[in-house]
Amino acid sequence: MAALCASDARARTDRCPGSLALHEAQDGWLARVRVPGGRLRAPQLSALARAAALGNGLVDLTSRANVQLRGLPSEAREELADLLWRGGLLPSPAHDRVRNVLASPLGGRHAAAVAFTDSVVEEIDALLCADPALASLPGRFLFAVDDGSGLGLDRPADVTLVARGAEEFELALGGWAAGVGDAHDALAAASAFLSLAGGRAWRIWELPDGPAAVARQLGRTLAGPLAAPACTPLLPGMLRQRNGLAAVTALAPLGRLDGEVLAAIGQELRIATSRTVTVVDVQPAEIADIEDRLASLGLVLESHSGWVALTACAGLGRCPKARVDVRAAGAVRAQTRGPGSPAEHWAACGRRCGEPPRQPIAVAALDGGALSVRNGADERIAHDLRDALAVLA
């Protein structure tokens, strides 16, 4: 349980972008809109489409199931904030960057789920926004709520609630089990982290003996590493829910959607960390119609598609540090990757933005035009994009 020591860099201001605190990129200003639980209702989809139209019209799905808007002009800040507020996507400006709540994308409907979680996510978000002190949480601090399917646990979270029964959740702190808990306990853990961190850490494990220290603040004792449910990734296609209805999941290639596509879907969506969108509670007679509609909008519904588990950073023309067009390379790779291929990420510079920990296949551009191609434990240096693609072929 040794903690990662927070570096001196943690003393600097946390610069995670938000809806109000925009980030200046090569293609304009970028806004990151938090979507607790990945749940977007129809009015919110319309608001996002209108907000995207202020910039380049595109919406990026992130690895934390949030959304990003790009290419925004600086003068659009106030109009953007107004659109998001009226659409229910900015309930508390002070808490804009800290509403980081991951959840199982089906919210309790998966066959392996044991509890519905939408109300738990809503309670965490409401309690978070109601506490002025918690607006000071780092933008990287993460809550997670899992319905027992394991689908809400694919990103390391600081504070986690895992369903163990229809009305019972287990609390975990930095991946360590800490007894039965609820939304109030999750927020108490966040408050304890703040009091211990003093601005010197962004994540709970960056504190000295972090999970145990937070547990002591709560009067709890850690019971060992969290026993996470076995998880089968949510793939594109149709899945039968435990209530007899269906969930239809579609993949956005490289996590990018046209804002008008969101509005055209016209009904509630669930975003997942895998850059998928899911329509839940579909009647059996409506499955084919939903699938056809999603496919007509350019989304992928084939679980064997080469786009599955293929990701890339913003890339050339959108980030000043980008060295190569990794999105074009990703499109080529999607045509050659087979079903069940290992997860693969392309980064346009050595910062490796968007690359998850323990990434099976990772390509990153280096200074001078060469690329690092890492496949498991094997790492090679490719001369250019064509060479990198040949190495992976």
C-alpha positions as CSV (number, residue, x, y, z in Angstrom):
1,M,0.0,0.0,0.0
2,A,3.0,2.3,-0.5
3,A,1.9,5.7,-1.7
4,L,3.3,7.5,-4.7
5,C,4.9,10.7,-3.3
6,A,3.4,13.8,-4.6
7,S,6.1,15.8,-6.5
8,D,6.7,19.5,-6.1
9,A,4.8,19.9,-9.3
10,R,1.6,19.2,-7.3
11,A,2.1,22.6,-5.6
12,R,1.2,24.3,-8.9
13,T,-2.4,25.1,-9.8
14,D,-4.4,22.2,-11.1
15,R,-5.0,23.2,-14.7
16,C,-7.5,20.5,-15.7
17,P,-9.9,22.2,-18.2
18,G,-13.6,22.6,-17.5
19,S,-16.6,24.3,-19.0
20,L,-15.5,27.7,-17.6
21,A,-11.8,27.2,-17.2
22,L,-10.9,26.6,-20.9
23,H,-7.7,25.3,-22.3
24,E,-6.0,27.0,-25.3
25,A,-5.2,24.4,-28.0
26,Q,-3.8,24.8,-31.5
27,D,-7.3,24.7,-33.0
28,G,-8.8,27.2,-30.5
29,W,-10.1,26.9,-27.0
30,L,-11.2,23.6,-25.5
31,A,-13.9,23.0,-23.0
32,R,-14.3,19.7,-21.0
33,V,-17.9,19.2,-19.8
34,R,-18.3,16.8,-16.9
35,V,-21.1,14.2,-17.3
36,P,-21.6,12.4,-13.9
37,G,-22.3,8.8,-14.6
38,G,-21.9,9.4,-18.3
39,R,-25.6,10.0,-18.5
40,L,-26.9,12.5,-21.1
41,R,-30.6,13.2,-21.4
42,A,-32.2,14.4,-24.6
43,P,-32.2,18.1,-23.6
44,Q,-28.5,17.9,-22.7
45,L,-27.7,16.3,-26.0
46,S,-29.3,19.3,-27.7
47,A,-27.4,21.7,-25.5
48,L,-24.1,20.0,-26.3
49,A,-24.9,20.2,-30.1
50,R,-25.6,23.9,-29.8
51,A,-22.4,24.4,-27.7
52,A,-20.3,22.4,-30.2
53,A,-21.6,24.7,-33.0
54,L,-19.8,27.6,-31.3
55,G,-16.6,25.9,-32.2
56,N,-15.7,23.3,-34.8
57,G,-19.0,21.4,-34.4
58,L,-17.3,18.2,-33.0
59,V,-17.7,16.5,-29.7
60,D,-15.0,14.3,-28.2
61,L,-15.8,11.5,-25.8
62,T,-13.1,11.2,-23.1
63,S,-11.6,8.2,-21.2
64,R,-13.5,9.3,-18.1
65,A,-16.9,9.4,-20.0
66,N,-17.0,13.1,-20.2
67,V,-17.2,15.3,-23.4
68,Q,-14.9,17.9,-24.9
69,L,-15.7,20.7,-27.2
70,R,-12.9,22.1,-29.5
71,G,-12.2,25.0,-31.7
72,L,-14.0,27.5,-29.5
73,P,-13.3,31.2,-30.0
74,S,-12.4,33.1,-26.9
75,E,-15.5,35.4,-27.2
76,A,-17.8,32.3,-26.9
77,R,-17.1,31.7,-23.2
78,E,-20.2,33.4,-21.9
79,E,-22.6,31.9,-24.5
80,L,-21.1,28.5,-23.9
81,A,-21.6,28.8,-20.1
82,D,-25.2,29.9,-20.7
83,L,-26.0,27.1,-23.0
84,L,-24.5,24.5,-20.7
85,W,-26.3,26.0,-17.6
86,R,-29.7,26.1,-19.4
87,G,-29.1,22.5,-20.6
88,G,-28.5,21.2,-17.0
89,L,-24.8,20.6,-17.6
90,L,-23.4,23.2,-15.3
91,P,-25.5,23.1,-12.1
92,S,-22.8,24.7,-10.0
93,P,-20.1,26.8,-11.7
94,A,-17.9,26.6,-8.6
95,H,-17.9,22.8,-8.8
96,D,-17.5,22.6,-12.6
97,R,-14.2,20.7,-12.7
98,V,-14.8,18.4,-9.7
99,R,-18.0,16.7,-10.8
100,N,-16.0,13.6,-11.8
101,V,-18.2,10.6,-11.2
102,L,-17.7,7.4,-13.2
103,A,-20.4,4.7,-13.2
104,S,-21.4,1.5,-14.8
105,P,-22.8,2.7,-18.2
106,L,-26.0,0.5,-17.9
107,G,-26.7,1.9,-14.4
108,G,-27.8,-1.5,-13.0
109,R,-29.4,-3.0,-16.1
110,H,-26.5,-5.3,-17.0
111,A,-27.2,-9.1,-16.4
112,A,-24.4,-9.2,-13.9
113,A,-25.6,-6.1,-12.0
114,V,-27.1,-6.4,-8.5
115,A,-28.3,-2.8,-7.9
116,F,-29.5,0.2,-9.8
117,T,-27.0,3.1,-9.5
118,D,-28.5,6.2,-11.2
119,S,-29.9,7.6,-8.0
120,V,-26.5,7.0,-6.2
121,V,-24.7,9.0,-8.9
122,E,-27.2,11.7,-8.7
123,E,-26.9,11.9,-4.9
124,I,-23.1,12.1,-5.0
125,D,-23.3,14.9,-7.6
126,A,-25.9,16.8,-5.5
127,L,-24.0,16.5,-2.3
128,L,-20.8,17.5,-4.0
129,C,-22.3,20.6,-5.5
130,A,-24.0,21.5,-2.2
131,D,-20.6,21.6,-0.3
132,P,-18.6,24.8,-1.0
133,A,-15.5,23.3,0.4
134,L,-15.5,20.4,-2.0
135,A,-15.1,22.9,-4.9
136,S,-11.4,22.8,-4.0
137,L,-11.0,19.2,-5.0
138,P,-8.4,18.6,-7.7
139,G,-9.9,18.2,-11.2
140,R,-8.3,14.7,-11.4
141,F,-10.0,13.4,-8.2
142,L,-12.4,10.7,-9.2
143,F,-15.5,9.0,-7.7
144,A,-16.8,5.7,-9.1
145,V,-20.0,3.9,-8.6
146,D,-20.3,0.3,-9.8
147,D,-23.6,-1.7,-10.1
148,G,-21.9,-5.1,-9.5
149,S,-21.1,-5.7,-13.1
150,G,-17.5,-4.3,-12.8
151,L,-18.1,-1.9,-15.8
152,G,-17.7,1.1,-13.5
153,L,-14.2,0.0,-12.3
154,D,-12.0,0.3,-15.4
155,R,-10.3,3.5,-14.2
156,P,-8.5,3.9,-10.9
157,A,-10.8,5.9,-8.7
158,D,-10.0,7.7,-5.4
159,V,-13.4,6.9,-3.8
160,T,-15.5,4.0,-5.0
161,L,-18.9,2.5,-4.1
162,V,-19.4,-1.1,-5.4
163,A,-22.9,-2.7,-5.1
164,R,-22.8,-5.9,-3.1
165,G,-26.6,-6.2,-3.0
166,A,-29.7,-4.3,-4.1
167,E,-29.4,-1.8,-1.2
168,E,-25.8,-2.4,0.0
169,F,-22.6,-0.8,-1.3
170,E,-19.0,-1.3,-0.3
171,L,-16.8,1.8,0.1
172,A,-13.2,1.7,-1.3
173,L,-10.5,4.3,-0.8
174,G,-7.8,4.3,-3.5
175,G,-8.7,0.7,-4.4
176,W,-8.7,-0.5,-0.7
177,A,-11.9,-1.8,0.9
178,A,-13.2,0.2,3.8
179,G,-16.5,-1.3,4.8
180,V,-20.1,-0.6,3.9
181,G,-20.8,2.9,2.7
182,D,-23.1,5.3,0.8
183,A,-23.0,8.6,-1.0
184,H,-22.5,10.5,2.3
185,D,-19.5,8.3,3.2
186,A,-18.1,8.9,-0.3
187,L,-18.3,12.7,0.2
188,A,-16.9,12.4,3.7
189,A,-13.9,10.6,2.3
190,A,-13.4,13.4,-0.3
191,S,-13.5,15.9,2.6
192,A,-10.9,13.9,4.5
193,F,-8.6,13.8,1.5
194,L,-8.8,17.6,1.2
195,S,-7.9,18.1,4.8
196,L,-4.9,15.8,4.5
197,A,-3.7,16.9,1.1
198,G,-3.4,20.6,1.8
199,G,-3.0,21.2,-1.9
200,R,0.0,18.9,-2.2
201,A,-1.7,16.0,-3.9
202,W,-4.2,15.4,-6.7
203,R,-5.0,11.7,-6.0
204,I,-5.6,9.8,-2.8
205,W,-2.6,7.4,-3.4
206,E,-0.2,10.4,-3.7
207,L,-0.6,11.1,0.0
208,P,1.7,9.2,2.4
209,D,-0.1,6.0,3.2
210,G,-3.1,7.7,1.5
211,P,-6.0,5.2,1.7
212,A,-5.2,4.3,5.3
213,A,-4.8,7.9,6.3
214,V,-8.2,8.8,4.8
215,A,-9.7,5.7,6.5
216,R,-8.4,6.8,9.9
217,Q,-10.0,10.2,9.4
218,L,-13.3,8.5,8.9
219,G,-12.8,6.2,11.9
220,R,-12.5,3.1,9.6
221,T,-10.0,0.3,9.1
222,L,-9.0,-1.0,5.6
223,A,-9.9,-4.6,5.0
224,G,-7.4,-5.2,2.1
225,P,-7.6,-4.6,-1.6
226,L,-11.0,-4.1,-3.1
227,A,-12.4,-7.4,-4.5
228,A,-13.7,-6.1,-7.9
229,P,-16.3,-8.0,-9.8
230,A,-15.1,-9.8,-12.9
231,C,-15.7,-7.5,-15.9
232,T,-16.4,-8.2,-19.5
233,P,-16.0,-5.0,-21.5
234,L,-19.1,-3.5,-23.0
235,L,-18.8,-3.9,-26.8
236,P,-20.8,-2.5,-29.6
237,G,-24.0,-4.3,-30.4
238,M,-27.1,-5.4,-28.5
239,L,-27.1,-6.6,-25.0
240,R,-30.1,-8.1,-23.1
241,Q,-30.8,-6.3,-19.8
242,R,-31.7,-8.1,-16.6
243,N,-35.2,-6.6,-16.9
244,G,-35.9,-8.2,-20.2
245,L,-35.4,-5.0,-22.3
246,A,-32.3,-4.3,-24.4
247,A,-29.3,-2.0,-24.4
248,V,-27.8,-1.0,-27.8
249,T,-24.2,0.2,-27.8
250,A,-22.4,2.0,-30.6
251,L,-18.8,3.1,-30.8
252,A,-17.7,6.5,-31.9
253,P,-14.5,6.0,-33.9
254,L,-11.5,7.5,-32.0
255,G,-14.1,9.0,-29.6
256,R,-15.2,11.8,-32.0
257,L,-18.8,12.7,-32.9
258,D,-20.4,15.5,-34.9
259,G,-22.5,17.6,-32.5
260,E,-25.5,17.3,-34.8
261,V,-25.2,13.5,-34.5
262,L,-25.8,13.8,-30.8
263,A,-28.9,15.9,-31.3
264,A,-30.2,13.5,-34.1
265,I,-30.1,10.5,-31.7
266,G,-32.8,12.3,-29.8
267,Q,-33.0,10.2,-26.6
268,E,-31.0,9.5,-23.5
269,L,-27.5,8.2,-24.0
270,R,-24.9,6.6,-21.6
271,I,-21.3,7.4,-22.4
272,A,-18.6,4.8,-21.3
273,T,-14.9,5.1,-20.9
274,S,-14.5,3.0,-24.0
275,R,-15.9,6.0,-26.1
276,T,-19.2,4.2,-26.7
277,V,-22.7,5.5,-26.4
278,T,-25.5,3.2,-25.2
279,V,-29.3,3.5,-25.5
280,V,-30.9,1.6,-22.6
281,D,-34.4,0.2,-22.0
282,V,-35.0,-0.5,-25.7
283,Q,-38.2,-2.6,-26.4
284,P,-37.4,-5.7,-28.4
285,A,-39.5,-4.5,-31.4
286,E,-37.4,-1.3,-31.5
287,I,-33.9,-2.8,-31.5
288,A,-33.5,-2.9,-35.3
289,D,-34.7,0.6,-35.7
290,I,-32.3,1.9,-33.0
291,E,-29.4,0.0,-34.6
292,D,-30.2,1.3,-38.1
293,R,-30.4,4.9,-36.8
294,L,-27.1,4.7,-34.9
295,A,-25.4,3.1,-37.9
296,S,-26.7,5.8,-40.3
297,L,-25.1,8.4,-38.1
298,G,-21.6,6.9,-38.6
299,L,-21.4,5.0,-35.4
300,V,-20.0,1.4,-35.2
301,L,-22.2,-1.4,-34.0
302,E,-20.0,-4.4,-34.9
303,S,-18.2,-5.9,-31.9
304,H,-15.5,-7.2,-34.2
305,S,-14.7,-3.8,-35.8
306,G,-11.1,-2.7,-35.9
307,W,-12.1,0.5,-34.3
308,V,-12.8,-1.3,-31.0
309,A,-10.2,-0.4,-28.3
310,L,-8.3,1.9,-30.8
311,T,-7.7,5.4,-29.4
312,A,-5.6,8.4,-30.3
313,C,-4.8,11.8,-28.9
314,A,-6.0,15.1,-30.4
315,G,-3.2,15.0,-32.9
316,L,-1.8,17.3,-35.6
317,G,-3.5,20.6,-36.2
318,R,-5.2,20.5,-32.7
319,C,-2.2,20.4,-30.4
320,P,1.0,22.5,-30.9
321,K,3.1,19.7,-29.5
322,A,1.8,17.1,-32.1
323,R,4.5,15.7,-34.4
324,V,2.4,13.4,-36.7
325,D,-1.1,12.8,-37.8
326,V,-2.0,10.0,-35.5
327,R,-5.7,10.1,-36.3
328,A,-5.0,9.4,-39.9
329,A,-2.8,6.5,-38.8
330,G,-5.6,5.3,-36.6
331,A,-8.0,5.2,-39.5
332,V,-5.5,3.0,-41.4
333,R,-5.0,0.7,-38.4
334,A,-8.8,0.3,-38.0
335,Q,-8.9,-1.4,-41.4
336,T,-6.2,-4.0,-40.5
337,R,-6.9,-4.8,-36.8
338,G,-8.8,-8.1,-36.2
339,P,-11.5,-9.0,-33.7
340,G,-10.3,-9.1,-30.2
341,S,-7.1,-7.1,-30.9
342,P,-5.3,-5.7,-27.9
343,A,-6.1,-2.1,-26.9
344,E,-4.0,0.3,-28.9
345,H,-3.2,4.0,-28.5
346,W,-1.5,6.5,-30.8
347,A,0.0,9.7,-29.3
348,A,1.4,12.5,-31.4
349,C,4.2,13.4,-29.1
350,G,6.2,12.0,-26.2
351,R,3.8,13.3,-23.5
352,R,1.6,10.3,-24.5
353,C,-1.7,12.1,-23.7
354,G,-4.6,9.8,-23.4
355,E,-2.5,6.7,-22.9
356,P,-3.9,4.5,-20.1
357,P,-1.7,2.7,-17.6
358,R,-0.4,-0.7,-18.8
359,Q,-1.5,0.0,-22.4
360,P,-0.9,-3.3,-24.4
361,I,0.1,-1.5,-27.6
362,A,1.3,2.1,-27.6
363,V,2.7,4.3,-30.3
364,A,4.2,7.7,-29.5
365,A,5.9,10.3,-31.8
366,L,9.4,11.3,-30.6
367,D,11.4,14.5,-31.3
368,G,13.0,14.3,-34.7
369,G,10.1,12.4,-36.4
370,A,10.8,8.9,-35.2
371,L,8.1,6.9,-33.3
372,S,8.2,4.5,-30.3
373,V,6.2,1.4,-31.0
374,R,5.6,-0.7,-27.9
375,N,3.8,-4.0,-28.2
376,G,3.7,-5.6,-24.8
377,A,7.3,-5.8,-23.5
378,D,8.8,-5.3,-27.0
379,E,9.6,-1.7,-28.0
380,R,10.9,-0.7,-31.4
381,I,11.8,2.7,-33.0
382,A,10.1,3.4,-36.3
383,H,11.4,6.0,-38.7
384,D,8.0,7.4,-39.7
385,L,4.3,6.7,-39.7
386,R,4.5,4.2,-42.5
387,D,7.2,2.3,-40.7
388,A,5.2,2.3,-37.5
389,L,2.2,0.9,-39.3
390,A,4.4,-1.8,-40.9
391,V,5.8,-2.8,-37.5
392,L,2.3,-3.4,-36.2
393,A,1.1,-5.2,-39.4
